[in-house]
Amino acid sequence: MIGHLSAYERETIIRWSDAEKRAEVYTCDKKLMRILDGMIADGKDVVLEKDDPLWPSKEYNLPKVWVKIRPPRVMSEAERKEQTD
């Protein structure tokens, strides 16, 4: 492996088009790689497309419907109180 990447260099890029049903994920994030590799081991619909032995990155292919962008959940004061009781 060629050195260590700074936090700024450890990027994740997710690509897809409207015409395709699958997304491509390029990542240098070790945690995300472990998650996606675990999905592969569990028989989920994730394909490892590229594992570069010289650079700490991997490329995966997965269903694009799995890619979600969600704002964080904001709990009301009543919900917070209910959780602590």
C-alpha atoms as an extended CHARMM CRD file, in Angstrom:
* protein
*
        85  EXT
         1         1  MET       CA              0.0000000000        0.0000000000        0.0000000000  PROA      1               0.0000000000
         2         2  ILE       CA              1.2880000000        3.4760000000       -0.8180000000  PROA      2               0.0000000000
         3         3  GLY       CA              1.4230000000        5.3630000000        2.4850000000  PROA      3               0.0000000000
         4         4  HSD       CA             -1.4820000000        6.5520000000        4.5280000000  PROA      4               0.0000000000
         5         5  LEU       CA             -4.1340000000        8.9170000000        3.2850000000  PROA      5               0.0000000000
         6         6  SER       CA             -5.0970000000       12.0300000000        5.2120000000  PROA      6               0.0000000000
         7         7  ALA       CA             -8.7020000000       12.4110000000        6.3420000000  PROA      7               0.0000000000
         8         8  TYR       CA             -9.1830000000       14.8550000000        3.4730000000  PROA      8               0.0000000000
         9         9  GLU       CA             -7.9630000000       12.2650000000        0.9420000000  PROA      9               0.0000000000
        10        10  ARG       CA            -10.1420000000        9.4140000000        2.2780000000  PROA      10              0.0000000000
        11        11  GLU       CA            -13.1170000000       10.0800000000        0.0540000000  PROA      11              0.0000000000
        12        12  THR       CA            -16.2140000000        8.1490000000       -0.9320000000  PROA      12              0.0000000000
        13        13  ILE       CA            -17.8330000000        8.7130000000       -4.3120000000  PROA      13              0.0000000000
        14        14  ILE       CA            -21.2510000000        7.2950000000       -5.2090000000  PROA      14              0.0000000000
        15        15  ARG       CA            -22.3080000000        7.3850000000       -8.8700000000  PROA      15              0.0000000000
        16        16  TRP       CA            -25.4340000000        6.3240000000      -10.7210000000  PROA      16              0.0000000000
        17        17  SER       CA            -27.5250000000        7.3710000000      -13.6720000000  PROA      17              0.0000000000
        18        18  ASP       CA            -31.2800000000        7.4650000000      -14.1320000000  PROA      18              0.0000000000
        19        19  ALA       CA            -30.9520000000        4.7510000000      -16.7780000000  PROA      19              0.0000000000
        20        20  GLU       CA            -29.2310000000        2.2620000000      -14.4470000000  PROA      20              0.0000000000
        21        21  LYS       CA            -30.6300000000        0.2750000000      -11.5330000000  PROA      21              0.0000000000
        22        22  ARG       CA            -27.2500000000       -0.0420000000       -9.8140000000  PROA      22              0.0000000000
        23        23  ALA       CA            -24.8670000000        2.4090000000       -8.1860000000  PROA      23              0.0000000000
        24        24  GLU       CA            -21.0820000000        2.4170000000       -8.1620000000  PROA      24              0.0000000000
        25        25  VAL       CA            -19.3300000000        3.1620000000       -4.8770000000  PROA      25              0.0000000000
        26        26  TYR       CA            -15.6400000000        4.1110000000       -4.7560000000  PROA      26              0.0000000000
        27        27  THR       CA            -14.3200000000        4.4490000000       -1.2240000000  PROA      27              0.0000000000
        28        28  CYS       CA            -11.1390000000        4.8530000000        0.7990000000  PROA      28              0.0000000000
        29        29  ASP       CA            -13.1540000000        4.6300000000        4.0500000000  PROA      29              0.0000000000
        30        30  LYS       CA            -12.0590000000        1.4750000000        5.8970000000  PROA      30              0.0000000000
        31        31  LYS       CA            -15.2800000000        1.3160000000        7.9310000000  PROA      31              0.0000000000
        32        32  LEU       CA            -17.4480000000        1.4640000000        4.7990000000  PROA      32              0.0000000000
        33        33  MET       CA            -15.2370000000       -1.1750000000        3.1280000000  PROA      33              0.0000000000
        34        34  ARG       CA            -15.7720000000       -3.5050000000        6.1330000000  PROA      34              0.0000000000
        35        35  ILE       CA            -19.5380000000       -2.9540000000        5.9480000000  PROA      35              0.0000000000
        36        36  LEU       CA            -19.7100000000       -3.6250000000        2.1910000000  PROA      36              0.0000000000
        37        37  ASP       CA            -17.3180000000       -6.6070000000        2.4110000000  PROA      37              0.0000000000
        38        38  GLY       CA            -19.5330000000       -8.0040000000        5.1930000000  PROA      38              0.0000000000
        39        39  MET       CA            -22.5780000000       -7.6590000000        2.9460000000  PROA      39              0.0000000000
        40        40  ILE       CA            -20.7400000000       -9.5970000000        0.2330000000  PROA      40              0.0000000000
        41        41  ALA       CA            -19.8490000000      -12.3200000000        2.7580000000  PROA      41              0.0000000000
        42        42  ASP       CA            -23.5180000000      -12.4780000000        3.8330000000  PROA      42              0.0000000000
        43        43  GLY       CA            -24.6070000000      -13.0270000000        0.2240000000  PROA      43              0.0000000000
        44        44  LYS       CA            -26.1570000000       -9.5810000000       -0.2390000000  PROA      44              0.0000000000
        45        45  ASP       CA            -26.4050000000       -8.0550000000       -3.7250000000  PROA      45              0.0000000000
        46        46  VAL       CA            -23.0450000000       -6.2320000000       -3.5540000000  PROA      46              0.0000000000
        47        47  VAL       CA            -20.2440000000       -6.8670000000       -6.0420000000  PROA      47              0.0000000000
        48        48  LEU       CA            -16.6050000000       -5.9580000000       -5.4370000000  PROA      48              0.0000000000
        49        49  GLU       CA            -15.5140000000       -4.4750000000       -8.7630000000  PROA      49              0.0000000000
        50        50  LYS       CA            -11.9660000000       -3.4100000000       -7.9120000000  PROA      50              0.0000000000
        51        51  ASP       CA             -9.5960000000       -3.8950000000       -4.9770000000  PROA      51              0.0000000000
        52        52  ASP       CA             -6.4070000000       -1.9830000000       -5.6770000000  PROA      52              0.0000000000
        53        53  PRO       CA             -3.4850000000       -3.5400000000       -3.7590000000  PROA      53              0.0000000000
        54        54  LEU       CA             -1.3740000000       -0.3980000000       -4.2590000000  PROA      54              0.0000000000
        55        55  TRP       CA             -3.9290000000        2.1360000000       -3.0620000000  PROA      55              0.0000000000
        56        56  PRO       CA             -6.2130000000        1.8740000000       -0.0170000000  PROA      56              0.0000000000
        57        57  SER       CA             -9.4770000000        1.9130000000       -1.9580000000  PROA      57              0.0000000000
        58        58  LYS       CA            -12.1550000000       -0.3880000000       -3.3230000000  PROA      58              0.0000000000
        59        59  GLU       CA            -14.9530000000       -0.0730000000       -5.8540000000  PROA      59              0.0000000000
        60        60  TYR       CA            -18.3180000000       -1.7610000000       -5.3870000000  PROA      60              0.0000000000
        61        61  ASN       CA            -21.5450000000       -2.1530000000       -7.3610000000  PROA      61              0.0000000000
        62        62  LEU       CA            -24.8830000000       -2.3250000000       -5.5390000000  PROA      62              0.0000000000
        63        63  PRO       CA            -28.5990000000       -1.6140000000       -6.0810000000  PROA      63              0.0000000000
        64        64  LYS       CA            -29.0870000000        2.1350000000       -6.2880000000  PROA      64              0.0000000000
        65        65  VAL       CA            -32.3030000000        1.9140000000       -4.2290000000  PROA      65              0.0000000000
        66        66  TRP       CA            -30.0340000000        1.1180000000       -1.2600000000  PROA      66              0.0000000000
        67        67  VAL       CA            -28.4880000000        4.5910000000       -1.4200000000  PROA      67              0.0000000000
        68        68  LYS       CA            -30.3990000000        6.8940000000        0.9210000000  PROA      68              0.0000000000
        69        69  ILE       CA            -29.9290000000       10.4970000000        1.9440000000  PROA      69              0.0000000000
        70        70  ARG       CA            -31.7970000000       11.2910000000        5.1340000000  PROA      70              0.0000000000
        71        71  PRO       CA            -31.6260000000       14.2320000000        7.4910000000  PROA      71              0.0000000000
        72        72  PRO       CA            -31.0800000000       13.3210000000       11.1390000000  PROA      72              0.0000000000
        73        73  ARG       CA            -34.1900000000       12.5910000000       13.1540000000  PROA      73              0.0000000000
        74        74  VAL       CA            -35.1740000000       15.4260000000       15.4650000000  PROA      74              0.0000000000
        75        75  MET       CA            -36.9340000000       14.2240000000       18.5660000000  PROA      75              0.0000000000
        76        76  SER       CA            -39.5830000000       16.3390000000       20.2150000000  PROA      76              0.0000000000
        77        77  GLU       CA            -39.2970000000       17.1540000000       23.9080000000  PROA      77              0.0000000000
        78        78  ALA       CA            -42.1150000000       14.6610000000       24.6060000000  PROA      78              0.0000000000
        79        79  GLU       CA            -40.2970000000       11.8710000000       22.7140000000  PROA      79              0.0000000000
        80        80  ARG       CA            -37.0650000000       12.6150000000       24.5760000000  PROA      80              0.0000000000
        81        81  LYS       CA            -38.8810000000       12.5260000000       27.9140000000  PROA      81              0.0000000000
        82        82  GLU       CA            -40.6130000000        9.2510000000       26.9760000000  PROA      82              0.0000000000
        83        83  GLN       CA            -37.2570000000        7.6290000000       26.1720000000  PROA      83              0.0000000000
        84        84  THR       CA            -35.7230000000        8.6050000000       29.4990000000  PROA      84              0.0000000000
        85        85  ASP       CA            -38.6800000000        7.3460000000       31.5620000000  PROA      85              0.0000000000
